[in-house]
Amino acid sequence: MDQDRYNRTNAAGTAASTCGPRAALALALLILGSWPLAGTAATLLFDDFNGTSLDQSVWRLPTGAGTFFGRTQIKPAFYFGQDLRPVVAGGTVTLQLDTYNASAATPGDSFWGQEIQTFQRFAIGADGLSVKARMRFLGNPPGGLVGGFFTWGFDNGLRDELDFELLTNFVNAPFAFTNVYQNADFNTGGIGLNLFVPGFDMKAWNTYEIRWWQDRTEWWINGVMVRQQNGLNLTHDSEIRLNIWAPDAGFSIAYNSFLQPAASAAANQQYQLEIDYVQVSTVPVPAAVWLFGSGFALLVGLRRKYGV
């Protein structure tokens, strides 16, 4: 219980002990009614991309090792004078995949995707974490793409990861893919589930939320929980990442052999994932829990004293 709630409870108990039962009950109800209904979630990060470029104090573009996965090379910020940074305009940031990878050693052997990563790493804490993003695929993308929104904690060759992955193999079907890796090396698969979500359309704006506690994780879409995974113990402090890429056949549910890299700039096709905002906050105890727990304790005390 926080100090303010403690002070209110203590004051109620002291006042109740000096007055009669009816007055004590009325006083207790008055004090309970004056409490705020719930603790306010502490916002740890919020970016609604209301600028003309990424906030470089919040986001970085990956470089070096780990920037090639599946069939995709993640773009650098610049390439031979070409500005490849994600476009920030109109209150959103857009991540783009090109089917032609200008940096490929062999033209036509890979795609050119994008990823953004937070500098900040977030610890789970006793209150848990809520990690939220609002995003959509633009246009009508082909099968074989992945739009990712996920946590990433890595230490000593092992990773913790909680994922939403929009698989365009299901672009016209109401499925959303979720995954979790717990203290896993890169040879260990995750616990992936492709979830049927009635009315879901990855081409429309949707709010994706991962609620992460020390013993469980929940995945939410538009305020509705679509998955809960119990018994997890993800301990690595984690950054937040978003990306667009094309997997190889090893990610079989997401891979599509009809989607192939282009061998020339003239044949290039571009596909985009648009992001409206990203937010990280704590998860407060629900109002009903605070009121019930504190109120029940107070009223039980009055009942014992006065029989009310």
ZAKOL-382514 format. One line per 5 residues: number of its first residue (from 1); their letters; for each residue x, y, z of N, C-alpha, C. Coordinates in steps of 0.1 Angstrom, whole numbers. Atoms other than C-alpha are relative to their C-alpha. Layout:
BEGIN
NUM> a> X:Y:Z:X:Y:Z:X:Y:Z | ... $
# end
This chain:
BEGIN
1> mdqdr> 9:-12:0:0:0:0:9:12:0 | -8:-11:0:14:34:-8:-3:9:12 | 1:-8:-13:19:61:19:-13:7:1 | 13:-7:-1:-12:81:10:-11:-9:4 | 10:9:-3:-34:51:12:1:-5:15 $
6> ynrtn> -3:4:-14:-17:40:45:-5:11:9 | 4:-11:-9:-23:75:60:-15:1:1 | 14:0:0:-60:74:49:-6:-11:9 | 5:12:-8:-65:39:64:2:2:15 | -4:-2:-14:-47:48:96:-9:11:6 $
11> aagta> 9:-10:-4:-68:80:99:-14:-5:3 | 13:6:-2:-100:61:94:-1:-9:12 | 0:8:-11:-91:36:120:0:8:13 | -1:-8:-12:-82:62:146:-13:8:2 | 12:-7:-2:-113:82:140:-12:-9:4 $
16> astcg> 10:9:-3:-135:52:141:0:-5:14 | -2:5:-13:-121:42:174:-6:9:11 | 5:-10:-9:-134:74:190:-14:4:-2 | 14:-3:2:-170:74:178:-8:-12:0 | 9:11:0:-200:52:178:0:-8:-13 $
21> praal> 0:9:11:-207:23:154:-6:6:-13 | 6:-6:12:-230:42:130:8:11:-6 | -9:-11:5:-208:72:128:13:-5:-5 | -12:6:5:-178:50:124:-2:-6:-14 | 3:5:13:-194:32:95:-1:11:-11 $
26> alall> 1:-11:10:-204:64:78:13:7:-3 | -13:-6:2:-169:78:83:8:-8:-9 | -8:9:8:-153:47:68:-4:1:-15 | 5:-1:14:-175:49:37:4:13:-6 | -4:-13:5:-168:86:33:15:0:-4 $
31> ilgsw> -14:0:3:-131:80:35:3:-9:-12 | -2:9:11:-132:51:11:-4:7:-13 | 5:-6:12:-152:71:-14:9:12:-4 | -8:-11:4:-127:99:-13:13:-5:-6 | -13:5:5:-98:76:-24:-1:1:-16 $
36> plagt> 0:2:15:-87:77:-61:-3:-14:-3 | 5:13:4:-102:48:-79:11:-10:-3 | -11:9:3:-69:33:-90:13:8:-1 | -13:-6:2:-32:40:-90:2:3:-15 | -2:-4:13:-21:58:-121:12:-7:-6 $
41> aatll> -11:7:6:2:38:-144:11:10:-3 | -12:-9:3:37:53:-146:5:-2:-14 | -4:1:14:46:61:-182:15:1:0 | -15:1:1:82:50:-189:5:5:-14 | -3:-4:13:82:58:-226:-13:3:-8 $
46> fddfn> 12:-3:9:57:75:-250:6:8:-12 | -4:-7:12:64:85:-286:-11:-2:-10 | 10:0:10:37:95:-310:4:6:-13 | -6:-3:13:61:105:-338:-5:13:-6 | 5:-12:5:49:140:-340:11:10:-4 $
51> gtsld> -11:-8:5:80:153:-357:3:-3:-14 | -4:3:14:99:150:-389:11:-10:-1 | -10:11:0:124:124:-379:0:-7:13 | 0:7:-12:130:98:-353:7:7:11 | -6:-6:-12:138:110:-318:13:-8:3 $
56> qsvwr> -13:7:-2:175:100:-316:4:-2:14 | -2:3:-14:174:101:-278:-8:-12:4 | 9:12:-3:148:73:-279:3:-12:-8 | -1:11:10:154:52:-310:14:0:-7 | -12:2:9:184:38:-329:-4:-10:-11 $
61> lptga> 1:10:10:187:19:-361:12:-10:2 | -10:10:-2:206:-14:-358:11:0:-10 | -11:1:9:240:-18:-373:9:-12:4 | -9:11:-3:266:-46:-375:-6:-14:1 | 5:13:-2:260:-81:-363:-14:-1:3 $
66> gtffg> 14:1:-4:225:-93:-361:-10:8:-9 | 9:-8:8:211:-71:-389:-4:-8:-13 | 5:9:11:206:-100:-414:-7:-12:7 | 7:12:-5:179:-125:-405:-11:-4:-10 | 9:5:11:155:-147:-426:7:2:-13 $
71> rtqik> -6:-3:13:161:-134:-461:2:15:-1 | 1:-14:0:164:-98:-451:12:7:7 | -10:-9:-5:192:-73:-446:-7:13:5 | 6:-12:-5:181:-44:-423:8:12:-5 | -7:-12:6:189:-10:-438:8:8:10 $
76> pafyf> -7:-10:-8:215:13:-424:-7:14:-1 | 6:-13:1:206:50:-419:3:6:-13 | -4:-6:13:225:60:-450:8:-11:-8 | -7:9:9:239:41:-480:4:7:-13 | -5:-8:11:262:59:-505:-8:13:-2 $
81> gqdlr> 7:-13:1:245:92:-497:-15:-1:0 | 15:1:1:210:78:-499:-5:-1:15 | 6:-1:-13:189:86:-468:-10:-12:1 | 9:11:-1:173:53:-457:-7:-1:13 | 6:0:-13:160:63:-423:-15:-1:-2 $
86> pvvag> 15:1:1:123:55:-416:-6:14:-1 | 6:-13:2:100:83:-427:-10:3:12 | 9:-5:-10:83:103:-399:-7:12:-5 | 9:-11:6:54:124:-411:-14:-2:4 | 14:1:-3:18:131:-402:-3:-7:13 $
91> gtvtl> 3:6:-13:22:118:-366:2:-15:-1 | -3:14:1:34:83:-377:15:-2:-5 | -12:4:6:66:65:-385:-3:-12:-9 | 3:11:9:67:41:-415:13:-8:-3 | -11:9:3:90:11:-418:-3:-6:-14 $
96> qldty> 2:5:14:96:-1:-454:9:-11:-3 | -8:11:6:108:-33:-470:0:2:-15 | -2:0:14:122:-31:-505:4:-14:-5 | -4:14:5:124:-63:-526:13:0:-6 | -13:-1:5:156:-50:-541:9:5:11 $
101> nasaa> -10:-3:-10:185:-49:-517:13:6:-7 | -11:-6:8:211:-24:-532:13:-3:6 | -13:3:-7:237:-35:-506:4:-15:-2 | -3:14:1:235:-72:-516:13:-3:-8 | -11:4:7:267:-89:-527:-4:-6:-13 $
106> tpgds> 5:7:12:247:-109:-552:-14:6:-2 | 13:-6:2:217:-89:-566:-11:-11:-1 | 12:10:0:184:-107:-560:1:-11:10 | -1:11:-10:196:-128:-530:-7:4:13 | 5:-4:-13:179:-108:-503:-9:12:-1 $
111> fwgqe> 8:-11:-1:154:-82:-492:7:11:8 | -5:-11:-8:160:-48:-476:-11:5:9 | 10:-4:-9:140:-42:-445:4:11:10 | -3:-10:-9:139:-18:-416:-4:-5:14 | 3:3:-14:139:-20:-378:4:13:9 $
116> iqtfq> -4:-10:-10:139:5:-349:0:-6:13 | -3:6:-13:151:-2:-314:1:11:10 | -2:-10:-11:148:17:-281:14:-1:6 | -12:0:-8:180:27:-264:-3:-5:14 | 3:3:-14:163:23:-231:-4:-15:1 $
121> rfaig> 4:14:-3:159:-12:-216:-9:1:13 | 10:-1:-10:130:-18:-193:0:-13:9 | 0:11:-10:130:-39:-161:-14:-3:3 | 14:5:-3:99:-60:-152:-6:7:12 | 5:-6:-12:95:-47:-117:-12:-7:6 $
126> adgls> 12:6:-6:68:-57:-92:-13:3:-6 | 13:-5:6:41:-37:-110:-2:-6:-14 | 2:4:14:47:-54:-144:2:11:-10 | -1:-10:10:50:-37:-177:-11:-2:-11 | 9:0:11:26:-27:-204:8:6:-12 $
131> vkarm> -8:-5:12:42:-24:-239:-11:0:-11 | 11:-2:9:18:-10:-265:4:7:-12 | -3:-7:12:19:0:-301:-13:0:-8 | 11:0:9:-8:11:-326:6:0:-14 | -7:2:13:1:0:-362:-9:-7:-10 $
136> rflgn> 7:7:11:-11:-13:-395:9:-2:-12 | -6:1:13:1:-26:-428:-7:9:-10 | 6:-9:10:-4:-2:-457:-3:-8:-13 | 3:6:13:-20:-12:-490:-5:-14:2 | 4:14:0:-25:-49:-497:13:-8:-2 $
141> ppggl> -13:7:1:9:-66:-490:-2:-14:-4 | 1:15:4:17:-100:-505:4:-8:12 | -4:10:-10:22:-131:-484:15:0:1 | -14:2:-2:56:-137:-469:7:11:7 | -6:-11:-8:62:-105:-449:-4:-2:15 $
146> vggff> 2:0:-15:64:-101:-411:1:15:5 | 0:-13:-7:55:-69:-392:2:-3:14 | -3:4:-14:71:-72:-358:-1:11:10 | 0:-9:-11:65:-55:-325:3:-9:12 | -5:10:-10:84:-72:-296:9:6:10 $
151> twgfd> -11:-3:-10:105:-70:-265:12:-8:-3 | -12:7:3:141:-80:-267:10:2:12 | -10:0:-11:163:-89:-237:11:-10:-3 | -11:9:4:197:-104:-244:12:1:9 | -12:-1:-9:226:-114:-221:7:-14:-1 $
156> nglrd> -8:12:0:254:-140:-223:-6:-11:-10 | 5:9:10:240:-155:-255:-14:-5:1 | 14:4:-2:205:-160:-242:-10:12:-1 | 9:-11:2:174:-140:-250:-14:-3:6 | 14:0:-3:140:-132:-236:-7:8:-10 $
161> eldfe> 6:-7:11:115:-121:-262:-15:-3:1 | 15:1:1:77:-114:-263:-4:7:-13 | 2:-5:14:63:-109:-298:-15:1:-3 | 11:-1:10:34:-97:-319:6:-1:-13 | -5:0:14:41:-107:-355:-11:-1:-9 $
166> lltnf> 10:0:9:18:-98:-382:5:-7:-13 | -4:8:11:21:-124:-409:-9:2:-12 | 9:-4:11:9:-113:-443:-4:-13:-8 | 6:12:5:3:-149:-453:-15:-1:4 | 14:-1:-5:-29:-142:-433:-6:14:-2 $
171> vnapf> 4:-14:1:-34:-107:-446:-15:2:-2 | 14:-1:3:-70:-114:-456:-8:-10:9 | 6:9:-10:-78:-137:-426:2:6:14 | -1:-6:-13:-84:-128:-389:9:-7:9 | -10:7:-9:-52:-143:-374:11:10:3 $
176> aftnv> -11:-7:-5:-25:-127:-353:10:-10:7 | -10:9:-6:7:-145:-344:7:6:12 | -7:-4:-12:22:-143:-309:11:-10:3 | -11:9:-3:54:-158:-296:7:4:12 | -8:-3:-12:76:-160:-265:12:-9:0 $
181> yqnad> -12:7:-2:112:-170:-260:5:3:14 | -4:-1:-14:124:-176:-224:14:-5:1 | -13:4:-3:161:-176:-217:5:-10:-11 | -2:10:11:166:-192:-251:12:4:-9 | -11:-3:9:196:-195:-274:-6:0:-14 $
186> fntgg> 6:-2:14:192:-190:-312:-3:-13:-7 | 4:13:6:188:-228:-318:-13:-5:7 | 11:5:-7:158:-230:-295:-13:8:-5 | 12:-6:5:123:-223:-308:-8:6:11 | 9:-6:-10:97:-202:-291:-13:-7:1 $
191> iglnl> 14:5:-2:61:-209:-280:-9:9:-8 | 8:-9:9:43:-195:-310:-14:-5:-2 | 14:3:2:6:-194:-314:-6:10:-11 | 7:-9:10:-13:-181:-345:-15:0:4 | 13:-1:-7:-45:-168:-329:-11:5:-9 $
196> fvpgf> 12:-5:7:-80:-165:-345:-6:11:9 | 5:-12:-7:-92:-130:-336:-12:5:-8 | 12:-4:8:-128:-123:-348:1:15:-4 | 0:-13:4:-129:-92:-369:13:7:-2 | -13:-6:1:-92:-87:-370:4:3:-14 $
201> dmkaw> -5:-4:13:-76:-69:-400:13:7:2 | -13:-6:-2:-39:-62:-400:2:12:-9 | -2:-12:9:-44:-35:-427:-8:12:6 | 7:-11:-7:-66:-15:-403:8:4:13 | -6:-4:-13:-54:4:-372:-4:-9:11 $
206> ntyei> 3:8:-11:-51:-19:-343:10:4:11 | -9:-2:-11:-36:-14:-308:4:-13:6 | -6:12:-5:-13:-42:-297:6:3:13 | -6:-2:-13:-4:-46:-261:5:-13:6 | -6:11:-8:19:-70:-242:0:4:14 $
211> rwwqd> -1:-2:-14:13:-71:-205:8:-11:7 | -10:10:-4:42:-87:-188:3:2:15 | -3:1:-15:45:-97:-151:10:-11:2 | -11:9:-4:70:-118:-133:-4:-15:-2 | 4:14:1:49:-150:-136:-9:-3:-12 $
216> rteww> 9:2:11:28:-145:-167:1:11:-10 | 1:-10:10:23:-126:-199:-14:-1:-7 | 12:-1:7:-8:-114:-217:2:8:-13 | 0:-8:13:-13:-103:-253:-14:5:-2 | 13:-6:1:-41:-79:-260:-1:7:-14 $
221> ingvm> 3:-7:13:-56:-65:-293:-12:9:2 | 11:-9:-1:-78:-34:-291:-8:-2:13 | 6:1:-13:-84:-39:-254:-6:-13:4 | 5:13:-3:-93:-76:-256:12:-10:1 | -11:10:-1:-70:-103:-243:-2:-12:-9 $
226> vrqqn> 1:11:9:-62:-129:-269:9:-12:4 | -8:12:-5:-36:-150:-251:5:4:14 | -7:-1:-13:-23:-156:-216:10:-12:1 | -10:11:-2:9:-176:-209:5:1:14 | -4:0:-14:15:-186:-173:13:-7:1 $
231> glnlt> -12:7:-4:46:-199:-156:13:5:-7 | -12:-6:6:70:-176:-174:9:7:10 | -9:-7:-8:101:-162:-158:10:8:-8 | -9:-8:9:116:-136:-182:6:10:9 | -7:-8:-10:142:-118:-162:9:11:-7 $
236> hdsei> -9:-9:6:163:-99:-188:-7:14:-2 | 5:-13:4:158:-61:-190:-1:1:-15 | 3:2:15:144:-56:-225:-3:14:-6 | 4:-11:9:143:-30:-252:-12:-3:-8 | 12:2:9:114:-25:-276:4:2:-14 $
241> rlniw> -4:0:14:118:-32:-313:-13:-2:-8 | 10:2:11:96:-29:-344:7:-2:-13 | -7:3:12:105:-42:-378:-10:-5:-11 | 6:6:12:94:-53:-413:11:-8:-7 | -10:9:6:112:-83:-429:-7:-11:-7 $
246> apdag> 5:12:7:108:-114:-450:8:-12:5 | -7:12:-5:116:-148:-434:4:-10:-11 | -4:12:8:132:-179:-449:-9:-11:3 | 9:11:-2:116:-213:-450:1:-6:15 | 0:4:-14:127:-219:-414:-11:5:9 $
251> fsiay> 12:-5:-7:98:-198:-402:-12:-3:-9 | 9:5:11:74:-219:-422:-14:6:0 | 14:-6:0:41:-203:-411:0:14:-7 | -1:-14:5:54:-169:-423:6:0:-14 | -8:0:13:75:-179:-454:-10:-2:-11 $
256> nsflq> 8:1:12:60:-176:-489:10:-1:-12 | -9:1:11:79:-189:-518:-3:9:-12 | 4:-9:11:60:-166:-542:6:14:1 | -7:-13:-2:77:-136:-526:15:-2:-2 | -14:1:3:111:-133:-541:7:14:-1 $
261> paasa> -7:-12:1:138:-106:-540:1:4:-15 | -2:-5:13:143:-84:-570:15:2:-3 | -15:-1:4:176:-84:-589:4:13:-6 | -4:-13:5:174:-48:-601:-9:11:7 | 8:-11:-5:162:-14:-589:-13:2:-8 $
266> aanqq> 12:-2:8:138:-13:-618:-11:-9:4 | 10:10:-4:120:-44:-605:-4:2:15 | 3:-1:-14:118:-31:-569:-14:2:3 | 13:-3:-6:86:-33:-549:2:4:14 | -1:-5:-14:80:-15:-516:-13:-3:8 $
271> yqlei> 11:3:-9:58:-25:-487:3:6:14 | -2:-9:-12:52:-5:-455:-9:-5:12 | 6:2:-13:43:-10:-419:0:14:7 | 2:-14:-6:29:23:-403:-3:-1:15 | 1:1:-14:32:29:-366:-5:14:5 $
276> dyvqv> 6:-12:-5:11:56:-348:7:4:13 | -7:-4:-13:26:55:-313:5:-13:6 | -5:11:-8:46:33:-289:0:5:14 | 1:-4:-14:41:34:-251:4:-12:9 | -4:10:-10:57:16:-222:-4:6:13 $
281> stvpv> 4:-5:-13:42:19:-187:-1:-12:10 | 3:11:-10:37:0:-155:-15:-4:-1 | 14:4:0:5:-19:-150:-6:1:14 | 5:-3:-14:-14:-5:-119:-10:-11:4 | 10:9:-6:-35:-27:-96:-14:6:-3 $
286> paavw> 13:-5:3:-71:-24:-108:-7:7:12 | 6:-8:-11:-93:0:-89:-8:-9:9 | 9:8:-8:-117:-27:-77:8:-8:10 | -8:7:-10:-88:-46:-61:4:9:12 | -4:-9:-10:-76:-16:-42:-12:3:10 $
291> lfgsg> 12:-4:-8:-111:-6:-30:-5:-12:8 | 5:12:-7:-121:-42:-21:9:-4:11 | -10:5:-10:-89:-51:-3:1:10:12 | -2:-10:-11:-85:-18:17:-14:1:7 | 13:-2:-6:-122:-14:23:-5:-12:8 $
296> fallv> 4:12:-7:-128:-50:33:8:0:14 | -7:1:-12:-100:-48:59:-5:10:10 | 6:-11:-9:-114:-15:73:-13:-4:6 | 14:3:-4:-150:-27:75:1:-13:10 | -1:12:-9:-139:-61:91:4:5:14 $
301> glrrk> -4:-5:-13:-122:-41:118:-11:7:7 | 12:-6:-7:-153:-21:125:-10:-10:5 | 9:10:-4:-174:-52:126:4:-7:13 | -6:7:-12:-151:-68:152:-2:9:12 | 1:-9:-11:-152:-36:173:-15:3:4 $
306> ygv> 14:-4:-3:-189:-27:170:-11:-10:-4 | 11:9:5:-207:-56:154:-8:6:-11 | 8:-7:11:-218:-34:124:0:-9:-12 $
# end
